Amino acid sequence: MAKNIVPSDAKLTITQTKSTIGGKQNQRDTLRSLGLKRIGHTVVRDADPVTVGMVNTVPHLVKVEEAK
């Protein structure tokens, strides 16, 4: 579970860990905007303020790690 990620120059690996079924529409939209389509799907994004804000909106649905 992601907790209060802060903007930086790093790359983030974001993986969807839970379903959006039963979730709020804005949470579904946020995951889609991140590029996540299904459980287990992973994307790599810059840790800019926009991405960090989206990740902090759905911390219970994603796993975030620093990309290597």
Residue frames as qw, qx, qy, qz and C-alpha x, y, z in Angstrom:
[[0.000, 0.889, 0.458, 0.000, 0.00, 0.00, 0.00],
 [0.411, 0.437, -0.013, 0.800, 1.36, 3.40, -0.96],
 [0.365, -0.777, -0.401, 0.321, 1.60, 6.00, 1.79],
 [0.055, -0.961, -0.006, 0.270, 2.10, 9.69, 1.02],
 [0.732, 0.187, 0.268, 0.598, 4.48, 9.52, -1.92],
 [0.070, -0.846, -0.011, 0.528, 6.25, 12.85, -2.54],
 [0.649, 0.760, -0.022, 0.029, 7.33, 14.33, -5.89],
 [0.513, -0.613, 0.463, 0.383, 10.98, 13.75, -6.84],
 [0.329, 0.625, -0.548, -0.449, 13.22, 12.97, -9.81],
 [0.343, -0.169, 0.924, -0.011, 12.78, 9.22, -9.33],
 [0.507, 0.005, -0.632, -0.587, 10.81, 6.79, -11.47],
 [0.552, -0.126, 0.605, -0.559, 7.96, 4.90, -9.83],
 [0.260, -0.027, -0.915, -0.308, 6.81, 1.38, -10.60],
 [0.513, -0.018, 0.334, -0.791, 3.06, 1.31, -9.97],
 [0.209, -0.048, -0.954, -0.208, 1.20, -2.03, -9.82],
 [0.621, -0.277, -0.076, -0.730, -2.55, -2.45, -9.41],
 [0.067, 0.159, -0.940, 0.293, -3.19, -4.88, -6.55],
 [0.265, 0.354, 0.774, -0.454, -6.94, -4.65, -6.03],
 [0.177, 0.491, 0.727, 0.446, -10.07, -4.44, -8.15],
 [0.088, -0.043, 0.032, -0.995, -12.06, -1.27, -8.80],
 [0.395, -0.424, -0.720, -0.381, -15.36, -3.15, -8.59],
 [0.470, -0.704, -0.516, 0.130, -17.50, -1.41, -6.01],
 [0.441, -0.274, -0.098, 0.849, -15.13, 1.55, -5.93],
 [0.168, 0.794, 0.226, -0.539, -15.97, 5.16, -6.56],
 [0.670, 0.696, 0.216, 0.145, -15.96, 6.45, -10.12],
 [0.089, 0.944, -0.316, 0.045, -13.12, 8.90, -9.44],
 [0.565, -0.503, 0.648, 0.091, -10.93, 6.02, -8.23],
 [0.787, 0.321, 0.503, 0.155, -11.67, 4.04, -11.40],
 [0.436, 0.891, 0.034, 0.118, -10.84, 7.09, -13.50],
 [0.243, -0.855, 0.456, 0.037, -7.61, 7.66, -11.58],
 [0.707, -0.219, 0.647, 0.182, -6.37, 4.11, -12.19],
 [0.692, 0.581, 0.388, 0.182, -7.25, 4.40, -15.87],
 [0.187, 0.971, -0.134, 0.058, -5.38, 7.72, -16.10],
 [0.449, -0.663, 0.586, 0.120, -2.32, 6.07, -14.58],
 [0.474, 0.460, -0.667, -0.344, -2.53, 3.50, -17.39],
 [0.204, -0.133, 0.939, -0.244, -3.58, 0.57, -15.19],
 [0.564, 0.025, -0.469, -0.680, -6.11, -1.77, -16.75],
 [0.868, -0.225, -0.391, -0.208, -6.29, -4.86, -14.53],
 [0.702, -0.655, 0.276, -0.043, -4.98, -6.43, -11.35],
 [0.832, -0.177, 0.351, 0.391, -1.27, -7.20, -11.69],
 [0.537, 0.722, 0.163, 0.405, -0.73, -4.63, -14.44],
 [0.550, -0.567, -0.015, 0.613, 2.40, -2.51, -13.91],
 [0.415, 0.840, 0.108, 0.334, 3.44, 0.87, -15.32],
 [0.598, -0.249, -0.119, 0.753, 6.55, 3.00, -14.82],
 [0.085, 0.910, 0.276, 0.298, 6.02, 6.73, -14.35],
 [0.311, 0.395, -0.315, 0.805, 8.04, 9.77, -13.30],
 [0.353, -0.538, -0.638, 0.422, 7.40, 10.90, -9.72],
 [0.054, 0.294, 0.106, 0.948, 6.08, 14.31, -10.81],
 [0.249, 0.035, 0.491, -0.834, 3.36, 16.12, -8.80],
 [0.674, 0.088, -0.236, -0.695, 0.53, 14.95, -11.08],
 [0.683, 0.073, -0.723, -0.069, 1.43, 11.25, -10.86],
 [0.206, 0.053, -0.754, 0.621, 2.10, 11.47, -7.13],
 [0.426, 0.007, 0.246, -0.870, -1.32, 13.06, -6.59],
 [0.761, 0.063, -0.410, -0.498, -3.02, 10.28, -8.52],
 [0.564, 0.080, -0.791, 0.222, -1.16, 7.59, -6.57],
 [0.012, 0.024, -0.635, 0.772, -2.08, 9.24, -3.27],
 [0.590, -0.024, -0.056, -0.805, -5.75, 9.21, -4.36],
 [0.923, -0.003, -0.227, -0.310, -5.82, 5.39, -4.63],
 [0.005, -0.606, 0.766, -0.213, -3.15, 4.11, -2.20],
 [0.655, -0.122, 0.654, -0.358, -5.32, 1.14, -1.18],
 [0.860, 0.433, 0.178, -0.203, -5.52, -0.16, -4.76],
 [0.657, 0.671, -0.297, 0.170, -1.87, 0.07, -5.84],
 [0.799, -0.440, 0.090, 0.399, 1.63, -0.94, -4.81],
 [0.328, 0.925, -0.153, 0.118, 4.36, 1.64, -5.47],
 [0.809, -0.340, 0.158, 0.453, 8.10, 1.01, -5.63],
 [0.039, 0.835, -0.328, -0.441, 11.01, 3.04, -6.86],
 [0.886, 0.464, -0.017, 0.003, 12.05, 1.82, -10.31],
 [0.652, -0.519, 0.381, 0.400, 15.60, 0.59, -10.75]]
